[in-house]
Amino acid sequence: MRRSRAVLSAVALVGAGTLLLSGCGGDDTGDDRIAGEGRSTPQESADPGPEPEPEGEESAGSEVPRDDIDRPEVTLPDYMNNVFEPAGTEEPAELAVITDAQHRRNAIDLAIDLADPEHEALAFYSARDGYVSDLSYVANAIDRGSTWSGTARFYDWQVEFDEGGDGGKALLTYCMDESRAYDKNRDTGEVTEREPSDADFVLLQERVERNGLGVWQNVHVTSERGAAVCRE
């Protein structure tokens, strides 16, 4: 994968200086847009959310594609485009983690667009703190009457498994470019465009765990808006 050392080194900064974005998707730049990591990392809640299901004896978590898993249907509208760059790995276990993270990104955006904070896909791909973050943000976007339009790009995928192997827990790191993703008023359909800026580039770090179905669920997420490593 490209820039693996740079991305993983930058993650050390996330824990200490990350921007845990509010439910409005804002950061210290004052930007109040919906598109971006604000869609999935609001302030943390004490509500634990659903627990990941215990890992089964024959988990299918390391196989891609995993057509035996009965997944919620997630289809984004034409005006909402998430572009996932190639994973840069052929390892099935790493591909499984990355693929489920991509499903999660789409699930969050669909729930926002449908104004449905109880959409089944949210709890399917997230648990505990990760689920609380996703649920809180979706609800906040709905309250604001906002969705988004344009293109968000995801790239530089990195997977590190706990204990040096695929033991059902991993750390996923990747970048997002939201320079072409814009707020859209749900009622009027009006799209608010803006000039691109460094703040459009976000470094994300997710703790993920594989449940009994073989789905890699996000259980905790942090982000750093304006990360230099995502702008190189």
C-alpha positions in Angstrom: 0.0 0.0 0.0 1.2 3.5 -0.8 2.8 5.6 1.9 2.3 3.0 4.6 5.1 4.2 6.9 4.0 7.9 6.6 0.3 7.1 7.3 1.0 4.8 10.2 3.4 7.3 11.7 0.8 10.0 11.5 -1.6 7.8 13.4 0.4 8.4 16.5 -0.8 12.0 16.4 -4.4 11.1 16.2 -4.7 9.8 19.7 -3.3 13.0 21.2 -4.4 15.7 18.8 -7.3 14.3 16.8 -10.4 16.4 16.1 -13.3 14.4 17.5 -15.8 16.1 15.3 -19.2 17.3 16.5 -22.5 16.1 15.2 -22.5 18.9 12.7 -19.3 17.7 11.1 -17.5 20.8 12.2 -13.9 21.3 13.3 -11.9 24.3 14.5 -12.0 25.9 11.1 -15.7 26.7 11.7 -16.7 24.6 8.6 -20.3 23.3 9.2 -20.5 20.9 6.3 -22.0 17.4 6.4 -19.8 15.7 3.9 -16.6 14.2 5.5 -15.6 12.4 8.6 -18.0 14.5 10.6 -20.6 12.1 9.1 -19.2 9.4 11.4 -17.3 10.8 14.3 -19.4 13.0 16.6 -18.8 13.5 20.2 -18.6 10.2 22.0 -21.5 9.0 24.2 -21.7 7.0 27.4 -24.3 4.8 25.8 -22.4 1.6 24.9 -24.5 0.7 21.9 -24.8 -2.9 20.7 -22.0 -5.3 21.5 -20.3 -7.2 18.7 -21.6 -10.7 18.5 -19.1 -13.3 19.8 -16.9 -14.8 17.1 -18.2 -18.1 15.9 -16.2 -21.3 15.4 -16.3 -21.0 11.6 -16.2 -17.2 11.1 -16.1 -16.2 7.4 -14.3 -13.0 8.2 -11.2 -13.7 6.2 -12.8 -14.4 2.8 -13.6 -11.8 0.2 -16.2 -11.7 -1.2 -18.2 -13.3 1.5 -21.5 -13.9 -0.3 -22.7 -16.3 2.5 -23.3 -13.3 4.7 -26.8 -11.9 4.5 -26.1 -8.2 4.4 -28.5 -5.2 4.5 -29.1 -3.7 1.1 -27.2 -0.4 0.8 -27.6 1.6 -2.4 -26.6 5.3 -2.5 -28.5 7.8 -4.6 -26.8 9.0 -7.9 -25.8 12.4 -6.4 -23.9 10.7 -3.5 -20.6 9.1 -4.7 -18.1 7.3 -2.5 -15.0 6.4 -4.4 -12.8 3.7 -2.8 -9.3 3.4 -4.2 -7.8 -0.1 -4.5 -6.8 -1.6 -1.2 -3.2 -2.2 -2.3 -3.2 -5.7 -0.8 -4.1 -9.2 -1.9 -4.3 -10.6 1.6 -7.9 -12.0 2.1 -8.0 -11.0 5.8 -6.9 -7.4 5.1 -9.4 -7.2 2.2 -12.2 -8.3 4.5 -11.5 -5.5 7.0 -11.3 -2.9 4.3 -14.4 -4.1 2.5 -16.5 -3.9 5.6 -15.2 -0.4 6.3 -16.3 0.6 2.8 -19.8 -0.9 3.5 -19.9 1.1 6.7 -19.2 4.4 4.9 -22.0 3.7 2.5 -24.4 2.7 5.3 -23.8 5.9 7.2 -24.5 8.0 4.1 -27.6 6.1 3.2 -29.0 6.5 6.7 -28.4 10.3 6.4 -30.0 10.5 3.0 -33.0 8.5 4.0 -33.3 10.4 7.3 -33.4 7.0 9.0 -31.2 6.8 12.2 -32.5 3.3 12.8 -31.4 1.9 9.5 -30.3 -1.7 10.0 -27.0 -1.2 8.3 -25.7 1.1 11.0 -25.7 -1.6 13.7 -24.6 -4.2 11.1 -21.3 -2.5 10.5 -20.7 -0.8 13.9 -20.9 -1.6 17.6 -20.2 0.0 21.0 -18.6 3.5 20.6 -18.5 3.1 16.9 -22.2 2.6 16.7 -22.9 5.5 19.1 -20.8 7.8 16.9 -22.5 6.8 13.7 -26.0 6.9 15.2 -25.4 10.3 16.8 -24.1 11.8 13.6 -26.9 10.5 11.5 -29.5 11.9 13.9 -27.8 15.2 14.0 -27.7 15.5 10.2 -31.4 14.7 10.1 -32.1 17.4 12.7 -30.3 19.9 10.4 -32.3 18.8 7.4 -29.0 18.0 5.6 -27.6 15.4 3.3 -24.7 15.7 0.9 -23.9 15.6 -2.8 -20.8 15.1 -4.9 -17.8 12.7 -4.4 -15.8 11.6 -1.4 -12.6 9.7 -2.0 -11.0 7.1 0.3 -7.5 5.8 -0.1 -4.2 4.6 1.6 -5.8 1.7 3.4 -3.7 0.1 6.2 -4.6 -2.9 8.3 -2.7 -4.0 11.4 -4.1 -7.1 13.2 -3.7 -7.5 17.0 -1.1 -10.0 18.2 0.5 -10.2 14.7 -2.3 -12.1 13.1 -6.0 -12.3 12.2 -7.4 -12.9 15.7 -10.6 -11.0 15.2 -9.3 -7.5 16.2 -7.5 -5.0 14.1 -6.6 -1.4 13.6 -7.6 0.2 10.3 -6.2 3.5 9.0 -7.1 5.3 5.8 -7.5 8.8 4.3 -10.5 10.6 3.0 -10.7 13.5 0.5 -14.0 15.4 0.7 -12.9 18.4 -1.5 -15.7 17.6 -3.9 -18.5 16.7 -1.4 -21.0 19.4 -0.6 -23.9 20.0 1.8 -27.3 19.5 0.3 -30.6 20.7 1.8 -32.9 17.7 2.0 -36.1 19.8 1.6 -35.0 22.2 -1.2 -32.3 20.1 -2.9 -30.0 23.1 -2.8 -26.3 22.2 -2.9 -23.9 24.5 -1.1 -20.5 24.4 -2.9 -17.3 25.8 -1.4 -13.6 26.3 -2.2 -11.4 23.2 -1.4 -9.0 23.5 1.5 -6.6 21.5 3.5 -9.4 20.7 6.0 -11.0 18.5 3.3 -8.4 15.8 3.9 -9.0 13.6 6.9 -6.9 10.8 8.5 -9.1 8.1 10.1 -8.2 5.4 12.5 -10.8 2.7 13.4 -10.6 -0.1 15.9 -12.5 -3.0 14.3 -13.7 -6.4 15.6 -15.1 -9.4 13.8 -18.4 -10.7 15.0 -20.0 -14.1 14.8 -21.2 -13.5 11.2 -17.7 -12.7 10.0 -18.5 -8.9 9.7 -15.7 -6.5 10.8 -17.5 -3.9 12.9 -16.1 -0.5 13.8 -16.1 -0.2 17.6 -14.2 3.1 17.9 -13.1 5.8 15.5 -10.8 8.8 15.7 -9.9 11.4 13.0 -7.6 14.2 12.2 -8.9 16.8 9.8 -6.3 18.6 7.6 -3.8 15.7 8.1 -0.6 16.4 6.0 -0.1 12.7 5.4 -3.3 12.6 3.4 -2.4 15.6 1.3 1.0 14.2 0.0 
